[in-house]
């Protein structure tokens, strides 16, 4: 089981796939049923849909 959070590298989040087991380290855990990735000018948003609820992770983009 992979623990995910806003502190996890973006590359690690992108490697997750349907069927992987994840947890947010608190009260949510389960098997990924679907993944949606949205992008804005400011951040990437990962929506991992589990059996009962989603886990949402927002990663701020590094602007140099």
C-alpha positions in Angstrom: 0.0 0.0 0.0 1.3 3.4 -1.0 0.8 6.4 1.3 0.0 9.5 -0.7 0.1 13.2 0.2 0.8 16.6 -1.2 4.5 16.1 -0.3 4.9 13.0 -2.5 6.9 13.7 -5.7 4.7 14.3 -8.8 6.6 11.5 -10.6 5.5 9.0 -8.0 1.8 10.1 -8.2 2.0 9.7 -12.0 3.2 6.1 -11.6 0.1 5.0 -9.7 -2.4 3.0 -11.7 -5.9 1.5 -11.4 -5.7 -1.5 -9.0 -3.0 -0.1 -6.8 -3.8 0.2 -3.1 -3.3 3.7 -1.6 -3.9 5.5 1.7 -3.9 9.1 2.7 -2.3 8.2 6.0 -5.4 9.1 8.0 -8.9 7.8 7.4 -9.0 6.9 3.7 -7.5 3.8 2.0 -8.4 1.4 -0.7 -7.9 0.2 -4.2 -7.8 2.8 -7.0 -10.9 2.4 -9.3 -10.1 5.4 -11.6 -7.7 8.3 -11.8 -8.3 11.8 -13.2 -5.6 14.4 -13.6 -6.5 18.1 -14.1 -4.0 20.9 -14.9 -4.3 24.6 -14.3 -1.6 27.3 -14.6 -1.0 27.0 -10.8 -1.3 23.3 -10.0 -1.9 19.7 -11.0 -4.9 18.0 -9.3 -4.9 14.2 -8.9 -8.3 12.6 -8.1 -8.0 9.0 -7.1 -11.4 7.4 -6.9 -11.5 4.5 -4.4 -14.4 2.1 -3.8 -16.2 4.5 -1.4 -14.6 7.9 -1.7 -12.0 10.0 -3.6 -8.6 11.1 -2.4 -7.7 14.5 -4.0 -4.1 15.7 -4.1 -3.1 19.1 -5.4 0.5 19.7 -6.4 1.6 23.3 -6.9 3.6 23.8 -10.1 7.2 25.0 -9.7 7.5 28.3 -11.5 11.0 29.5 -12.2 
